[in-house]
Amino acid sequence: MYESFWGLTEPPFSLTPDPRFLYMSRSHEDALMMLHYAVTRNKGAAVLIGDIGLGKTTVSRKLLDLLDPLKFRVVLIVNPILTPVQILQEILDQLDAPTASRNRQVLVSDLHDLLLECYERGQRIVLMIDEAHLIRSANTLEELRLLLNCQMNDQFLISLVLLGQNELRPKLARVPALEQRLAIRQTLRPLDVTETGEMLLHRLRVAGFTGEHSPFTPDAVFEIQKFSNGTPRLSSQIADNAMLVSMGQRVQTLDAFLVHGVIAEFTGERVAA
């Protein structure tokens, strides 16, 4: 809506996990590097944990961009509220081997045979589970651990990547056999003030902004980071609203006064007043 006013080619603060807009803070760089290492070096299992809105899903999509599709087949589960049998069925379905069987032994045997076929073709399977903190049953986590037993010549036939909020930690702790097999364990940190400013400008640049300096003044960035606690998603929401307000006011500089007003509207403070 405000793109033409700012000379942009697309919305800069969309909340969809587009890897192009991922700002690589040190924490995000480390997370991406370690997950990529876990998959490409066949380490078996890895976990990325972080609070809501820090960019776990976007990091995972960036990881998928880096993987050679000829060497890796990815199974992505975004709704993991599944039983062990349903997990196995979903994996087989995404690997183009759908089955109506609900017999766990049959499903495991079919999956193992499929993993061997992929191995012989020079392919490995990556099982990525987003929102893994929503997994309800320890039995489901145990089933995921058992998948790591699928090996050939001391190589894992499947790589497991778990992405989840902080509630995932105690769930993994209740399944020590899985927790101990997590070769890579990474935690995303919130952005500091400098990183928040760089993130906003990065997203604007990707969207076509050509200005020499960020339209957000340092004090505006401070207000955004303070309100969002360094959460990229929440910072983007405030920035998006601020860009819209600036268009309405026909101003090309977003200062702390404007951002403070946007935050007040966003939180309902002005309505309450």
C-alpha positions in Angstrom: 0.0 0.0 0.0 2.8 2.4 0.8 5.4 0.8 -1.5 5.1 3.5 -4.2 5.5 6.3 -1.7 8.8 4.8 -0.6 9.9 3.7 -4.0 9.7 0.0 -3.1 9.1 -2.9 -5.4 7.4 -5.1 -2.8 6.3 -5.1 0.8 9.4 -5.1 3.1 7.9 -6.4 6.3 5.8 -9.3 5.3 5.5 -11.9 8.0 5.9 -14.9 5.7 9.2 -16.8 6.1 10.9 -15.6 2.9 14.7 -16.4 3.1 15.5 -13.3 1.0 14.5 -11.1 3.9 16.3 -13.0 6.6 18.7 -10.7 8.3 21.8 -12.7 9.4 22.6 -11.6 12.8 25.5 -13.4 14.4 23.1 -15.7 16.2 21.2 -16.4 12.9 24.5 -17.0 11.1 25.7 -19.5 13.7 22.3 -21.3 13.7 22.3 -21.6 9.9 25.9 -22.7 9.8 25.5 -25.4 12.5 22.2 -26.8 11.0 23.9 -26.9 7.5 26.9 -28.7 9.1 24.6 -31.2 10.8 22.8 -32.1 7.6 25.7 -32.1 5.1 28.1 -33.9 7.4 25.4 -36.5 8.3 25.5 -35.9 12.1 22.1 -37.4 12.6 20.0 -35.0 14.6 20.0 -31.3 15.4 17.7 -28.9 17.2 17.2 -25.1 17.0 15.4 -23.5 19.9 14.2 -19.9 20.2 11.4 -17.8 21.5 8.4 -17.0 19.3 9.2 -14.6 16.4 12.9 -14.9 16.4 13.2 -16.4 12.9 13.5 -20.2 13.4 11.3 -21.0 10.5 13.0 -18.5 8.2 16.4 -19.9 9.1 15.1 -23.4 8.2 13.8 -22.1 4.8 17.3 -20.6 4.2 18.8 -24.0 5.0 16.6 -25.6 2.4 17.8 -23.1 -0.2 21.3 -24.2 0.5 20.8 -27.9 0.1 21.4 -29.5 -3.2 18.0 -31.0 -4.3 19.8 -33.7 -6.2 21.4 -35.0 -3.0 18.8 -34.2 -0.4 15.1 -34.9 -0.3 13.3 -32.9 2.4 10.3 -33.9 4.4 8.8 -30.9 6.1 6.3 -31.3 8.9 4.8 -28.0 10.1 2.0 -29.5 12.2 3.6 -32.1 14.4 0.5 -32.8 16.6 0.7 -36.4 15.3 0.8 -39.9 16.7 3.9 -42.1 16.0 1.9 -43.9 13.3 0.8 -40.6 11.7 4.3 -39.3 11.7 5.5 -42.4 9.7 2.5 -42.1 7.4 3.3 -38.5 6.7 7.0 -39.1 6.0 6.1 -41.9 3.5 3.4 -39.7 1.9 5.9 -36.8 1.3 8.4 -39.3 -0.1 5.8 -40.3 -2.7 5.1 -43.6 -1.1 1.6 -43.1 0.5 0.1 -46.0 2.4 -3.1 -46.7 4.2 -1.5 -49.1 6.6 -1.7 -48.3 10.3 0.6 -51.1 11.3 3.7 -49.6 12.8 5.9 -52.5 11.9 4.9 -52.4 8.3 5.3 -48.6 8.1 8.8 -48.8 9.6 9.8 -51.6 7.2 8.5 -49.6 4.2 10.3 -46.5 5.3 13.6 -48.3 5.9 13.4 -49.9 2.4 12.7 -46.4 0.9 15.6 -44.9 2.8 17.9 -47.6 1.4 16.7 -46.9 -2.1 17.5 -43.2 -1.7 20.9 -44.1 -0.3 21.7 -46.3 -3.2 20.8 -43.4 -5.5 23.1 -41.0 -3.6 20.3 -39.2 -1.9 19.7 -38.6 1.8 16.5 -37.7 3.5 16.1 -34.7 5.8 13.2 -34.8 8.2 12.5 -31.2 9.4 9.9 -30.7 12.0 8.8 -27.1 12.6 6.9 -26.1 15.8 8.4 -29.2 17.4 7.4 -28.0 20.8 3.8 -28.9 19.9 4.6 -32.6 19.9 2.4 -33.9 22.6 3.6 -37.4 23.2 6.9 -38.7 24.4 6.1 -41.7 22.2 6.3 -39.6 19.1 9.7 -38.2 20.2 10.8 -41.8 20.8 9.7 -42.8 17.3 11.8 -40.0 15.9 14.8 -41.3 17.8 14.2 -44.8 16.4 14.4 -43.3 12.9 18.0 -42.5 13.6 18.7 -46.2 13.9 18.3 -46.4 10.1 21.9 -46.6 9.1 24.2 -48.0 6.4 27.9 -48.4 6.7 27.9 -46.3 9.9 26.0 -43.5 8.0 22.6 -42.1 9.0 20.1 -42.6 6.3 18.0 -39.8 7.6 18.8 -36.4 9.2 16.4 -35.1 11.8 16.1 -31.3 12.4 13.8 -30.1 15.2 12.7 -26.4 15.4 10.8 -25.2 18.4 10.1 -22.7 21.1 11.6 -23.0 24.6 9.0 -25.5 25.7 10.8 -28.0 23.6 13.7 -28.2 26.0 11.8 -30.0 28.9 10.1 -32.3 26.4 13.4 -33.4 25.0 14.8 -33.8 28.6 12.0 -36.4 29.2 13.3 -38.5 26.3 17.0 -38.7 27.2 17.7 -41.3 24.5 16.8 -38.7 21.9 18.3 -35.7 23.7 21.7 -37.4 23.9 21.7 -38.0 20.1 21.3 -34.3 19.3 24.7 -33.7 17.8 23.9 -30.0 17.2 22.0 -27.8 19.7 21.5 -24.1 18.8 19.6 -21.3 20.4 18.5 -18.1 18.7 19.0 -14.9 20.6 17.0 -11.7 20.3 18.5 -8.8 18.3 20.2 -5.9 20.0 19.6 -2.3 19.1 22.3 -2.2 16.4 21.0 -5.5 14.9 17.4 -4.3 14.9 18.4 -1.2 12.9 20.4 -3.3 10.4 17.5 -5.8 10.1 15.0 -3.0 9.2 17.4 -1.5 6.6 18.2 -5.0 5.2 14.5 -5.7 4.6 14.0 -2.3 3.0 17.0 -2.9 0.7 15.6 -6.3 -0.4 12.3 -4.6 -1.1 14.0 -2.0 -3.4 14.8 0.9 -1.1 17.6 2.9 -2.6 18.1 5.7 0.0 21.6 6.2 1.4 20.4 6.0 5.0 17.7 4.2 6.8 14.4 6.2 7.1 14.3 5.0 10.7 16.2 7.4 13.0 18.4 5.9 15.7 15.9 6.9 18.4 13.1 5.3 16.4 15.1 2.1 16.2 15.6 2.3 19.9 11.9 2.5 20.5 11.2 -0.4 18.2 13.8 -2.6 19.8 12.7 -1.7 23.3 9.1 -2.6 22.5 9.9 -5.8 20.7 12.6 -7.0 23.0 14.6 -7.7 19.8 12.1 -10.0 18.2 12.3 -9.6 14.4 8.7 -10.4 13.8 7.3 -7.9 16.3 9.9 -5.3 15.1 8.7 -5.8 11.5 5.1 -5.4 12.5 5.8 -2.0 14.1 8.0 -0.9 11.2 5.3 -1.9 8.7 2.7 0.2 10.6 5.1 3.1 10.9 5.8 3.1 7.1 2.0 3.3 6.5 1.6 6.2 8.9 4.5 8.0 7.4 2.8 7.8 4.0 -0.4 9.2 5.4 1.6 12.1 7.0 3.7 12.6 3.9 7.0 12.4 5.9 10.2 10.6 4.8 11.7 10.3 8.2 10.5 8.0 10.8 11.4 9.3 14.2 10.8 8.2 17.8 7.7 10.4 18.1 6.1 8.7 15.1 7.1 5.2 16.2 5.9 5.9 19.8 2.5 6.8 18.4 2.4 3.7 16.3 3.3 1.5 19.3 0.5 3.2 21.3 -2.0 2.4 18.6 -0.6 -1.1 18.2 -1.0 -1.9 21.9 -4.3 -0.1 22.3 -3.0 2.5 24.7 -4.5 5.4 22.9 -7.9 3.7 22.8 -7.6 3.1 26.6 -6.8 6.7 27.1 
